């Protein structure tokens, strides 16, 4: 594989045989990340006010992040970077360092109804398969899904006592297998008659659910977005949403039958100091349930960034309803939530300019009023 090649289908044995998607930091690169943190702590700023100059990385450390992002857009659609010095960092230190790294990779996106830009992935007593439920604040096993950004990045601070194993698969391979088994269902996968719940993370001007095909293609680039939990939540919580057809249920069942297969699903244990980066359009991921330690300072903890990146692929036009923009390299994705601040809007504009990305600003592609008309016409 060479960095920059188009993503391709893969199976578990393929990534086991070829570890080119795993990058190991050199001692010089590690020191660069730590020294940048030392500088940032001596010149503290709120995260949303920070620029690259406030987390000054040497070229060798910048190159590690550039290679990681490029790898997510290449053959495997994922990257694992090993060796970040989290053992030297407090939780507050890691938050600053991680945000600083993000300033070199893309534009951070808000991730929940509180419009947070870094999510703590740890058991905070949340519930998964309930109205408004999300997986990151629970210890539950998760369904296969994609996150709402070009790239989702997880940096591991502490591991669980038991479980919490990461599972990743190629959504291109999933499509290919579905095509082998049920070619008659491909038009169903690609139709724009799928409704999914925002799980209460939408902006007040948006409807509580949105449309998006499960799979598609634009400009020669494959893309997928499937999360059965959110599709079923739209059915459960919103009586006005059109009911799933028999073929749609068959399609969801078919995907569920393929995704857990050991042939397609690659399992990895994230260790302390590992950063996992996934291309949301060509991979799906899940997690096994986990058991935590009793001591708070030992509990499983990862930090998550959702990133819009300059090298992102184009999307089919109808995907803009959820993503906000379907153009390659444009700022898009994330969920707005209800707490967007002026500080975030200034950061978003400034960071987009720093990354050379187009940022047209937020406005709902489909408003609440327009959605009422859409569903009434179905």
C-alpha positions in Angstrom: 0.0 0.0 0.0 1.1 3.6 -0.7 -0.4 6.4 1.3 -3.1 8.2 -0.7 -4.4 5.2 -2.7 -8.2 4.9 -2.9 -9.8 2.8 -0.1 -10.5 -0.8 -1.1 -12.5 -3.7 0.4 -10.6 -5.8 3.0 -11.2 -8.7 5.2 -9.8 -9.5 8.7 -7.0 -11.7 7.4 -5.8 -8.9 5.0 -5.1 -6.4 7.8 -3.6 -9.1 9.9 -1.0 -9.8 7.1 -0.2 -6.2 6.3 0.5 -3.9 9.2 1.2 -0.8 7.0 -1.8 0.9 8.7 0.0 0.8 12.0 2.4 3.6 12.7 4.8 3.7 15.6 6.1 7.0 16.9 9.8 7.6 17.1 11.4 8.9 20.3 11.9 12.2 18.6 8.3 12.4 17.5 7.1 11.5 21.1 9.3 14.2 22.6 7.9 16.7 20.1 4.3 16.1 21.3 5.4 16.4 24.9 7.5 19.6 24.4 4.6 21.2 22.6 2.4 20.4 25.6 5.0 22.0 28.0 4.8 25.2 25.9 1.0 25.1 25.8 0.9 24.8 29.6 3.3 27.8 30.0 1.1 29.9 27.7 -2.4 28.6 28.6 -5.4 29.5 26.4 -9.0 28.1 26.2 -9.1 25.2 23.7 -11.2 27.1 21.2 -8.8 30.0 21.2 -5.7 27.9 20.4 -3.9 27.8 17.1 -1.1 25.7 15.9 1.3 28.3 17.3 0.0 27.6 20.8 0.9 23.9 20.4 4.1 24.2 18.4 5.1 20.8 17.0 8.4 20.1 15.3 8.2 19.0 11.7 8.8 15.3 12.5 5.8 15.2 14.9 3.7 17.1 12.4 4.6 14.5 9.8 3.3 11.7 12.1 -0.1 13.3 12.2 -0.1 14.0 8.4 0.8 10.4 7.7 -2.0 9.2 10.1 -4.7 11.2 8.3 -3.4 10.2 4.9 -3.5 6.5 5.9 -7.2 6.8 6.8 -7.9 8.0 3.2 -5.8 5.1 1.7 -6.1 1.4 1.2 -7.4 0.3 4.6 -9.4 3.4 5.6 -7.9 3.3 9.1 -4.8 4.0 11.0 -3.4 3.1 14.4 -0.7 5.3 15.8 1.2 3.9 18.8 3.4 5.6 21.4 1.8 8.8 22.6 3.2 9.6 26.1 -0.1 9.6 28.0 1.7 8.1 31.0 3.3 11.5 31.5 0.1 13.4 31.1 -2.7 14.2 33.5 -6.2 14.1 32.2 -6.1 17.9 31.7 -2.7 17.6 30.0 -4.0 15.0 27.6 -7.0 17.2 26.7 -4.8 20.1 25.8 -2.3 17.9 23.9 -5.0 16.1 22.0 -6.8 19.3 21.0 -3.4 20.6 19.9 -2.9 17.6 17.7 -6.3 18.1 16.1 -5.2 21.6 15.1 -2.8 19.9 12.6 -5.3 17.4 11.3 -8.5 19.1 10.6 -11.5 21.1 11.9 -13.0 19.7 15.1 -16.7 19.0 15.1 -19.2 19.2 17.9 -20.3 15.7 19.1 -23.4 15.8 21.3 -26.4 17.8 22.5 -24.0 19.8 24.7 -22.0 20.8 21.6 -18.7 19.4 23.1 -15.7 19.2 20.9 -13.8 16.5 22.8 -15.9 13.6 24.2 -14.7 11.5 27.1 -15.3 7.9 26.1 -15.9 6.3 29.5 -18.7 4.8 31.5 -20.6 7.7 33.0 -23.7 5.7 33.7 -25.4 6.4 30.4 -27.9 4.1 28.7 -27.4 2.9 25.1 -30.6 1.7 23.4 -33.0 4.3 24.8 -34.4 7.5 23.5 -31.5 9.9 23.0 -29.0 7.2 24.0 -25.4 7.3 22.9 -22.7 4.7 23.3 -19.7 6.7 24.4 -20.8 7.3 28.0 -21.8 3.7 28.7 -20.0 0.4 29.2 -22.3 -1.3 26.7 -21.3 -3.3 23.7 -22.0 -1.2 20.6 -23.7 -2.0 17.3 -21.6 -1.5 14.2 -21.8 2.1 13.1 -19.9 5.1 11.7 -19.4 8.4 13.5 -20.5 11.7 12.2 -17.2 13.1 10.9 -14.8 12.4 8.1 -12.4 10.9 10.6 -13.1 9.8 14.2 -10.0 9.7 16.3 -9.7 7.9 19.7 -6.7 8.4 22.0 -6.5 5.8 24.8 -5.6 7.0 28.3 -6.6 3.9 30.2 -7.9 0.5 29.4 -10.7 -1.5 31.1 -10.3 -4.2 33.6 -11.8 -6.5 31.0 -13.4 -6.0 27.6 -13.9 -2.9 25.6 -12.3 -4.5 22.6 -12.4 -2.5 19.4 -13.9 -4.1 16.2 -13.5 -2.6 12.8 -14.6 -3.7 9.3 -14.6 -2.5 5.8 -18.0 -1.1 4.7 -16.9 -1.6 1.1 -16.5 -5.3 1.8 -19.9 -5.3 3.5 -21.4 -3.8 0.3 -19.6 -6.4 -1.9 -20.9 -9.3 0.3 -24.4 -7.9 0.3 -24.2 -7.7 -3.5 -23.2 -11.3 -3.7 -26.0 -12.5 -1.4 -28.8 -10.2 -2.3 -28.2 -8.1 -5.4 -31.9 -7.2 -5.4 -31.4 -5.2 -2.2 -28.7 -2.9 -3.5 -31.3 -0.3 -4.8 -32.8 -0.4 -1.3 -29.4 0.3 0.3 -28.9 3.3 -2.0 -32.4 4.8 -1.7 -33.0 8.1 0.1 -36.0 6.7 2.0 -34.2 5.8 5.1 -35.0 7.9 8.2 -32.6 8.1 11.2 -33.0 9.7 14.6 -30.7 12.6 15.6 -31.0 11.2 19.2 -31.7 14.7 20.4 -28.4 16.1 19.2 -29.8 18.3 16.5 -29.9 22.1 16.2 -33.3 23.6 17.1 -33.9 24.5 13.5 -33.5 20.9 12.3 -36.1 18.2 12.5 -35.4 15.4 15.1 -34.6 12.9 12.3 -33.0 13.0 8.9 -32.8 11.0 5.7 -29.6 9.4 4.4 -29.0 6.3 2.2 -27.1 3.4 3.9 -24.6 3.3 1.0 -23.8 5.3 -2.1 -21.1 6.6 -4.4 -19.8 9.9 -5.7 -17.0 10.7 -8.1 -15.8 7.1 -7.9 -15.7 7.2 -4.1 -17.8 4.7 -2.1 -19.5 5.9 1.1 -21.7 4.2 3.8 -23.6 5.3 6.8 -25.5 2.7 8.8 -26.5 2.5 12.4 -29.5 0.3 13.0 -30.0 1.7 16.5 -30.7 5.2 15.2 -32.9 3.9 12.3 -35.0 1.9 14.8 -35.1 4.9 17.2 -36.7 7.0 14.4 -39.4 4.3 14.0 -39.9 4.0 17.8 -39.9 7.7 18.7 -41.6 9.5 15.8 -45.0 8.2 14.6 -44.8 10.5 11.5 -41.7 8.8 10.2 -42.7 6.4 7.3 -42.6 2.8 8.5 -39.8 0.5 7.3 -40.8 -1.6 4.3 -40.3 -5.4 4.3 -37.3 -5.0 2.0 -35.7 -2.4 4.3 -36.0 -4.8 7.3 -34.5 -7.5 5.1 -31.7 -5.2 4.3 -30.9 -4.4 7.9 -31.1 -8.1 8.8 -28.7 -8.9 6.0 -26.1 -6.4 7.2 -26.5 -7.6 10.7 -25.8 -11.1 9.6 -22.6 -10.1 7.8 -21.0 -7.6 10.1 -20.1 -9.7 13.2 -18.5 -12.4 11.0 -14.9 -13.2 11.9 -14.1 -13.2 8.2 -15.0 -9.5 7.9 -14.5 -8.1 11.4 -11.0 -7.2 12.6 -10.5 -7.1 16.4 -7.9 -4.9 18.1 -7.1 -4.1 21.6 -6.3 -0.4 22.1 -3.4 0.1 24.5 -2.4 3.1 26.5 -1.0 5.7 24.2 -2.7 4.3 21.1 -4.6 6.6 18.7 -7.1 4.9 16.4 -8.3 6.9 13.4 -11.1 5.7 11.2 -12.4 6.9 7.9 -16.2 7.1 8.6 -17.2 6.5 5.0 -15.3 3.2 4.3 -15.2 1.5 7.8 -17.7 0.6 10.5 -16.7 0.0 14.1 -18.1 -1.4 17.3 -17.0 -2.3 20.8 -17.5 -5.2 23.2 -19.0 -4.5 26.6 -16.4 -3.8 29.3 -15.9 -4.2 33.1 -14.2 -1.4 34.8 -11.9 -1.2 37.8 -13.6 0.1 41.0 -10.9 2.7 41.6 -11.8 5.9 39.6 -8.2 6.6 38.6 -8.0 3.2 36.9 -11.3 3.3 35.0 -11.3 2.9 31.2 -10.9 6.3 29.5 -10.4 7.4 25.9 -10.8 10.8 24.4 -12.6 11.3 21.0 -12.2 13.9 18.3 -14.5 14.2 15.3 -12.5 15.8 12.5 -13.4 17.3 9.2 -10.3 17.0 7.0 -8.9 18.8 3.9 -8.4 15.5 2.0 -11.9 14.2 2.5 -13.8 12.6 -0.4 -17.0 13.9 -2.2 -20.4 12.6 -1.1 -23.6 12.2 -3.0 -25.6 15.4 -3.0 -28.5 14.0 -0.9 -26.0 13.2 1.9 -25.7 16.9 2.6 -29.0 16.7 4.5 -27.1 15.1 7.3 -23.5 16.1 6.6 -24.2 19.8 5.8 -21.9 19.8 2.8 -21.2 17.1 0.2 -18.1 18.7 -1.4 -14.7 17.1 -1.0 -12.5 18.9 1.5 -15.3 21.1 2.9 -16.0 21.5 6.6 -18.9 19.2 7.4 -20.2 16.7 9.8 -20.7 16.6 13.5 -23.9 17.2 15.4 -24.8 20.7 16.3 -26.4 20.2 19.7 -27.9 23.1 21.6 -24.9 24.9 22.9 -22.9 26.3 20.0 -21.0 29.3 21.2 -19.5 32.3 19.4 -16.1 31.0 20.5 -16.8 27.8 18.6 -17.9 29.7 15.5 -14.8 31.8 15.6 -12.6 28.7 16.0 -14.4 26.9 13.1 -13.8 29.8 10.7 -10.2 30.4 11.8 -9.3 26.7 11.7 -10.9 26.2 8.3 -8.8 29.0 6.9 -5.7 27.5 8.5 -6.4 24.1 6.9 -7.4 25.6 3.5 -10.9 24.3 3.7 -14.2 25.7 2.5 -16.6 26.5 5.3 -20.0 27.9 4.3 -21.3 27.9 7.9 -24.2 26.1 9.3 -27.8 26.2 8.1 -30.2 23.3 8.0 -30.4 21.7 4.6 -33.9 20.5 5.6 -35.8 22.5 8.2 -38.4 21.2 10.5 -41.2 22.7 8.3 -39.7 21.2 5.2 -39.5 17.7 6.8 -43.1 17.8 7.6 -43.9 18.3 4.0 -41.5 15.5 3.0 -43.0 12.9 5.3 -46.5 13.8 4.4 -45.8 13.3 0.7 -44.3 9.8 1.3 
